Amino acid sequence: QVHVVESGGGLVQPGGSLRLSCAASGSISRLNVMGWYRQAPGEQRELVATITSRGIPNYAESIEGRFTISRDNANNTVYLQMNSLKPADTAVYYCNFRFLYETDYYWGQGTQVTVSS
């Protein structure tokens, strides 16, 4: 069983920064991918960024180079550094874990990010 817990959301002004954290636990020593997704009110959930257990990142074009995803494998934690935040970034951000070559997704509870003056 894999458990995923996010933290770090909050209220920030446009142009500000936030750092989200996602901790995974359980039997997770195999090759895997962790990532961040977001869902705004009335919208579908969309990919923000992913990173493999080998450290290979992938980003959605919509973030325009403003976000950075990273891993700390010693602590089984993934981070999302978000800079130059815009109101359009407002959403619930969800962390996801999956093993390579498998289709089951493990989701965290989500953390709210609100960008507003």
PyMOL CGO cylinders between C-alpha atoms (Angstrom):
from pymol import cmd
from pymol.cgo import CYLINDER

trace = [
    CYLINDER, 0.00, 0.00, 0.00, 1.23, 3.48, -0.93, 0.3, 1, 1, 1, 1, 1, 1,
    CYLINDER, 1.23, 3.48, -0.93, 0.24, 6.60, 0.97, 0.3, 1, 1, 1, 1, 1, 1,
    CYLINDER, 0.24, 6.60, 0.97, 0.68, 10.14, -0.34, 0.3, 1, 1, 1, 1, 1, 1,
    CYLINDER, 0.68, 10.14, -0.34, 0.39, 13.35, 1.68, 0.3, 1, 1, 1, 1, 1, 1,
    CYLINDER, 0.39, 13.35, 1.68, 0.71, 16.91, 0.33, 0.3, 1, 1, 1, 1, 1, 1,
    CYLINDER, 0.71, 16.91, 0.33, 1.37, 20.14, 2.18, 0.3, 1, 1, 1, 1, 1, 1,
    CYLINDER, 1.37, 20.14, 2.18, 2.46, 23.72, 1.56, 0.3, 1, 1, 1, 1, 1, 1,
    CYLINDER, 2.46, 23.72, 1.56, -0.56, 25.33, -0.07, 0.3, 1, 1, 1, 1, 1, 1,
    CYLINDER, -0.56, 25.33, -0.07, -1.90, 28.68, 0.95, 0.3, 1, 1, 1, 1, 1, 1,
    CYLINDER, -1.90, 28.68, 0.95, -2.76, 32.21, -0.10, 0.3, 1, 1, 1, 1, 1, 1,
    CYLINDER, -2.76, 32.21, -0.10, -0.15, 34.19, -2.02, 0.3, 1, 1, 1, 1, 1, 1,
    CYLINDER, -0.15, 34.19, -2.02, -0.17, 37.46, -3.94, 0.3, 1, 1, 1, 1, 1, 1,
    CYLINDER, -0.17, 37.46, -3.94, 0.41, 37.55, -7.70, 0.3, 1, 1, 1, 1, 1, 1,
    CYLINDER, 0.41, 37.55, -7.70, 4.12, 37.31, -8.42, 0.3, 1, 1, 1, 1, 1, 1,
    CYLINDER, 4.12, 37.31, -8.42, 4.78, 35.46, -5.19, 0.3, 1, 1, 1, 1, 1, 1,
    CYLINDER, 4.78, 35.46, -5.19, 6.14, 31.99, -4.54, 0.3, 1, 1, 1, 1, 1, 1,
    CYLINDER, 6.14, 31.99, -4.54, 5.08, 28.80, -2.82, 0.3, 1, 1, 1, 1, 1, 1,
    CYLINDER, 5.08, 28.80, -2.82, 6.77, 25.47, -2.25, 0.3, 1, 1, 1, 1, 1, 1,
    CYLINDER, 6.77, 25.47, -2.25, 4.61, 22.37, -2.13, 0.3, 1, 1, 1, 1, 1, 1,
    CYLINDER, 4.61, 22.37, -2.13, 5.76, 19.11, -0.56, 0.3, 1, 1, 1, 1, 1, 1,
    CYLINDER, 5.76, 19.11, -0.56, 4.57, 15.56, -1.16, 0.3, 1, 1, 1, 1, 1, 1,
    CYLINDER, 4.57, 15.56, -1.16, 5.66, 12.67, 1.03, 0.3, 1, 1, 1, 1, 1, 1,
    CYLINDER, 5.66, 12.67, 1.03, 5.13, 9.08, -0.09, 0.3, 1, 1, 1, 1, 1, 1,
    CYLINDER, 5.13, 9.08, -0.09, 5.31, 6.07, 2.18, 0.3, 1, 1, 1, 1, 1, 1,
    CYLINDER, 5.31, 6.07, 2.18, 4.88, 2.33, 1.93, 0.3, 1, 1, 1, 1, 1, 1,
    CYLINDER, 4.88, 2.33, 1.93, 6.56, -0.19, -0.34, 0.3, 1, 1, 1, 1, 1, 1,
    CYLINDER, 6.56, -0.19, -0.34, 7.90, 2.33, -2.85, 0.3, 1, 1, 1, 1, 1, 1,
    CYLINDER, 7.90, 2.33, -2.85, 11.44, 1.16, -3.55, 0.3, 1, 1, 1, 1, 1, 1,
    CYLINDER, 11.44, 1.16, -3.55, 10.65, 0.15, -7.14, 0.3, 1, 1, 1, 1, 1, 1,
    CYLINDER, 10.65, 0.15, -7.14, 10.93, 2.48, -10.13, 0.3, 1, 1, 1, 1, 1, 1,
    CYLINDER, 10.93, 2.48, -10.13, 8.18, 5.05, -9.99, 0.3, 1, 1, 1, 1, 1, 1,
    CYLINDER, 8.18, 5.05, -9.99, 6.88, 8.41, -11.14, 0.3, 1, 1, 1, 1, 1, 1,
    CYLINDER, 6.88, 8.41, -11.14, 5.58, 11.13, -8.87, 0.3, 1, 1, 1, 1, 1, 1,
    CYLINDER, 5.58, 11.13, -8.87, 3.89, 14.26, -10.03, 0.3, 1, 1, 1, 1, 1, 1,
    CYLINDER, 3.89, 14.26, -10.03, 1.72, 17.27, -9.36, 0.3, 1, 1, 1, 1, 1, 1,
    CYLINDER, 1.72, 17.27, -9.36, -1.70, 17.83, -10.88, 0.3, 1, 1, 1, 1, 1, 1,
    CYLINDER, -1.70, 17.83, -10.88, -4.14, 20.64, -10.30, 0.3, 1, 1, 1, 1, 1, 1,
    CYLINDER, -4.14, 20.64, -10.30, -7.86, 21.20, -10.60, 0.3, 1, 1, 1, 1, 1, 1,
    CYLINDER, -7.86, 21.20, -10.60, -9.55, 24.58, -10.65, 0.3, 1, 1, 1, 1, 1, 1,
    CYLINDER, -9.55, 24.58, -10.65, -13.26, 24.99, -9.88, 0.3, 1, 1, 1, 1, 1, 1,
    CYLINDER, -13.26, 24.99, -9.88, -15.34, 23.75, -12.80, 0.3, 1, 1, 1, 1, 1, 1,
    CYLINDER, -15.34, 23.75, -12.80, -12.28, 22.48, -14.65, 0.3, 1, 1, 1, 1, 1, 1,
    CYLINDER, -12.28, 22.48, -14.65, -10.78, 19.07, -15.28, 0.3, 1, 1, 1, 1, 1, 1,
    CYLINDER, -10.78, 19.07, -15.28, -7.71, 17.93, -13.44, 0.3, 1, 1, 1, 1, 1, 1,
    CYLINDER, -7.71, 17.93, -13.44, -4.56, 18.72, -15.41, 0.3, 1, 1, 1, 1, 1, 1,
    CYLINDER, -4.56, 18.72, -15.41, -0.92, 17.76, -15.28, 0.3, 1, 1, 1, 1, 1, 1,
    CYLINDER, -0.92, 17.76, -15.28, 1.53, 20.27, -13.83, 0.3, 1, 1, 1, 1, 1, 1,
    CYLINDER, 1.53, 20.27, -13.83, 4.79, 18.32, -13.61, 0.3, 1, 1, 1, 1, 1, 1,
    CYLINDER, 4.79, 18.32, -13.61, 6.15, 14.82, -13.04, 0.3, 1, 1, 1, 1, 1, 1,
    CYLINDER, 6.15, 14.82, -13.04, 9.50, 13.38, -12.04, 0.3, 1, 1, 1, 1, 1, 1,
    CYLINDER, 9.50, 13.38, -12.04, 10.73, 9.80, -12.14, 0.3, 1, 1, 1, 1, 1, 1,
    CYLINDER, 10.73, 9.80, -12.14, 12.61, 8.01, -9.40, 0.3, 1, 1, 1, 1, 1, 1,
    CYLINDER, 12.61, 8.01, -9.40, 15.70, 8.54, -11.57, 0.3, 1, 1, 1, 1, 1, 1,
    CYLINDER, 15.70, 8.54, -11.57, 15.13, 12.30, -11.52, 0.3, 1, 1, 1, 1, 1, 1,
    CYLINDER, 15.13, 12.30, -11.52, 13.78, 12.84, -15.04, 0.3, 1, 1, 1, 1, 1, 1,
    CYLINDER, 13.78, 12.84, -15.04, 11.31, 15.77, -15.01, 0.3, 1, 1, 1, 1, 1, 1,
    CYLINDER, 11.31, 15.77, -15.01, 8.44, 16.64, -17.31, 0.3, 1, 1, 1, 1, 1, 1,
    CYLINDER, 8.44, 16.64, -17.31, 6.45, 19.88, -17.30, 0.3, 1, 1, 1, 1, 1, 1,
    CYLINDER, 6.45, 19.88, -17.30, 3.20, 21.10, -18.73, 0.3, 1, 1, 1, 1, 1, 1,
    CYLINDER, 3.20, 21.10, -18.73, 3.67, 23.89, -21.24, 0.3, 1, 1, 1, 1, 1, 1,
    CYLINDER, 3.67, 23.89, -21.24, 1.22, 26.08, -19.37, 0.3, 1, 1, 1, 1, 1, 1,
    CYLINDER, 1.22, 26.08, -19.37, 3.58, 26.74, -16.46, 0.3, 1, 1, 1, 1, 1, 1,
    CYLINDER, 3.58, 26.74, -16.46, 5.91, 28.64, -18.79, 0.3, 1, 1, 1, 1, 1, 1,
    CYLINDER, 5.91, 28.64, -18.79, 9.10, 27.69, -16.98, 0.3, 1, 1, 1, 1, 1, 1,
    CYLINDER, 9.10, 27.69, -16.98, 7.94, 29.15, -13.66, 0.3, 1, 1, 1, 1, 1, 1,
    CYLINDER, 7.94, 29.15, -13.66, 7.81, 25.89, -11.68, 0.3, 1, 1, 1, 1, 1, 1,
    CYLINDER, 7.81, 25.89, -11.68, 10.49, 23.39, -10.71, 0.3, 1, 1, 1, 1, 1, 1,
    CYLINDER, 10.49, 23.39, -10.71, 9.88, 19.83, -9.56, 0.3, 1, 1, 1, 1, 1, 1,
    CYLINDER, 9.88, 19.83, -9.56, 12.50, 17.97, -7.54, 0.3, 1, 1, 1, 1, 1, 1,
    CYLINDER, 12.50, 17.97, -7.54, 12.91, 14.81, -5.46, 0.3, 1, 1, 1, 1, 1, 1,
    CYLINDER, 12.91, 14.81, -5.46, 14.56, 13.89, -2.20, 0.3, 1, 1, 1, 1, 1, 1,
    CYLINDER, 14.56, 13.89, -2.20, 14.69, 10.13, -2.44, 0.3, 1, 1, 1, 1, 1, 1,
    CYLINDER, 14.69, 10.13, -2.44, 16.25, 9.76, 1.00, 0.3, 1, 1, 1, 1, 1, 1,
    CYLINDER, 16.25, 9.76, 1.00, 13.03, 11.15, 2.47, 0.3, 1, 1, 1, 1, 1, 1,
    CYLINDER, 13.03, 11.15, 2.47, 10.66, 9.88, -0.26, 0.3, 1, 1, 1, 1, 1, 1,
    CYLINDER, 10.66, 9.88, -0.26, 9.54, 13.42, -0.88, 0.3, 1, 1, 1, 1, 1, 1,
    CYLINDER, 9.54, 13.42, -0.88, 8.78, 15.45, -4.01, 0.3, 1, 1, 1, 1, 1, 1,
    CYLINDER, 8.78, 15.45, -4.01, 8.68, 19.24, -4.11, 0.3, 1, 1, 1, 1, 1, 1,
    CYLINDER, 8.68, 19.24, -4.11, 7.13, 21.76, -6.42, 0.3, 1, 1, 1, 1, 1, 1,
    CYLINDER, 7.13, 21.76, -6.42, 8.72, 25.20, -6.28, 0.3, 1, 1, 1, 1, 1, 1,
    CYLINDER, 8.72, 25.20, -6.28, 6.28, 27.69, -7.78, 0.3, 1, 1, 1, 1, 1, 1,
    CYLINDER, 6.28, 27.69, -7.78, 7.49, 31.17, -8.68, 0.3, 1, 1, 1, 1, 1, 1,
    CYLINDER, 7.49, 31.17, -8.68, 5.89, 34.15, -10.40, 0.3, 1, 1, 1, 1, 1, 1,
    CYLINDER, 5.89, 34.15, -10.40, 2.46, 32.86, -9.49, 0.3, 1, 1, 1, 1, 1, 1,
    CYLINDER, 2.46, 32.86, -9.49, -0.57, 34.14, -11.36, 0.3, 1, 1, 1, 1, 1, 1,
    CYLINDER, -0.57, 34.14, -11.36, -4.27, 34.10, -10.48, 0.3, 1, 1, 1, 1, 1, 1,
    CYLINDER, -4.27, 34.10, -10.48, -4.71, 31.43, -13.16, 0.3, 1, 1, 1, 1, 1, 1,
    CYLINDER, -4.71, 31.43, -13.16, -2.59, 29.12, -11.00, 0.3, 1, 1, 1, 1, 1, 1,
    CYLINDER, -2.59, 29.12, -11.00, -5.34, 29.04, -8.36, 0.3, 1, 1, 1, 1, 1, 1,
    CYLINDER, -5.34, 29.04, -8.36, -6.43, 25.43, -7.91, 0.3, 1, 1, 1, 1, 1, 1,
    CYLINDER, -6.43, 25.43, -7.91, -6.32, 22.42, -5.66, 0.3, 1, 1, 1, 1, 1, 1,
    CYLINDER, -6.32, 22.42, -5.66, -2.96, 20.78, -6.20, 0.3, 1, 1, 1, 1, 1, 1,
    CYLINDER, -2.96, 20.78, -6.20, -2.77, 17.00, -5.95, 0.3, 1, 1, 1, 1, 1, 1,
    CYLINDER, -2.77, 17.00, -5.95, 0.26, 14.78, -5.63, 0.3, 1, 1, 1, 1, 1, 1,
    CYLINDER, 0.26, 14.78, -5.63, 0.31, 11.48, -7.50, 0.3, 1, 1, 1, 1, 1, 1,
    CYLINDER, 0.31, 11.48, -7.50, 2.40, 8.35, -7.26, 0.3, 1, 1, 1, 1, 1, 1,
    CYLINDER, 2.40, 8.35, -7.26, 2.56, 5.41, -9.64, 0.3, 1, 1, 1, 1, 1, 1,
    CYLINDER, 2.56, 5.41, -9.64, 4.98, 2.61, -10.35, 0.3, 1, 1, 1, 1, 1, 1,
    CYLINDER, 4.98, 2.61, -10.35, 6.53, 2.44, -13.80, 0.3, 1, 1, 1, 1, 1, 1,
    CYLINDER, 6.53, 2.44, -13.80, 4.77, -0.02, -16.12, 0.3, 1, 1, 1, 1, 1, 1,
    CYLINDER, 4.77, -0.02, -16.12, 1.66, -0.03, -13.91, 0.3, 1, 1, 1, 1, 1, 1,
    CYLINDER, 1.66, -0.03, -13.91, -1.60, 1.87, -14.29, 0.3, 1, 1, 1, 1, 1, 1,
    CYLINDER, -1.60, 1.87, -14.29, -2.83, 2.35, -10.73, 0.3, 1, 1, 1, 1, 1, 1,
    CYLINDER, -2.83, 2.35, -10.73, -2.54, 5.89, -9.38, 0.3, 1, 1, 1, 1, 1, 1,
    CYLINDER, -2.54, 5.89, -9.38, -2.14, 6.81, -5.73, 0.3, 1, 1, 1, 1, 1, 1,
    CYLINDER, -2.14, 6.81, -5.73, -3.43, 10.29, -4.89, 0.3, 1, 1, 1, 1, 1, 1,
    CYLINDER, -3.43, 10.29, -4.89, -2.96, 12.63, -2.00, 0.3, 1, 1, 1, 1, 1, 1,
    CYLINDER, -2.96, 12.63, -2.00, -5.77, 14.62, -0.44, 0.3, 1, 1, 1, 1, 1, 1,
    CYLINDER, -5.77, 14.62, -0.44, -4.90, 17.86, -2.23, 0.3, 1, 1, 1, 1, 1, 1,
    CYLINDER, -4.90, 17.86, -2.23, -3.71, 21.23, -1.01, 0.3, 1, 1, 1, 1, 1, 1,
    CYLINDER, -3.71, 21.23, -1.01, -5.33, 24.54, -1.94, 0.3, 1, 1, 1, 1, 1, 1,
    CYLINDER, -5.33, 24.54, -1.94, -3.29, 27.21, -3.70, 0.3, 1, 1, 1, 1, 1, 1,
    CYLINDER, -3.29, 27.21, -3.70, -4.93, 30.61, -4.04, 0.3, 1, 1, 1, 1, 1, 1,
    CYLINDER, -4.93, 30.61, -4.04, -3.23, 33.47, -5.90, 0.3, 1, 1, 1, 1, 1, 1,
    CYLINDER, -3.23, 33.47, -5.90, -5.00, 36.75, -5.23, 0.3, 1, 1, 1, 1, 1, 1,
    CYLINDER, -5.00, 36.75, -5.23, -4.22, 40.31, -4.21, 0.3, 1, 1, 1, 1, 1, 1,
]
cmd.load_cgo(trace, "trace")
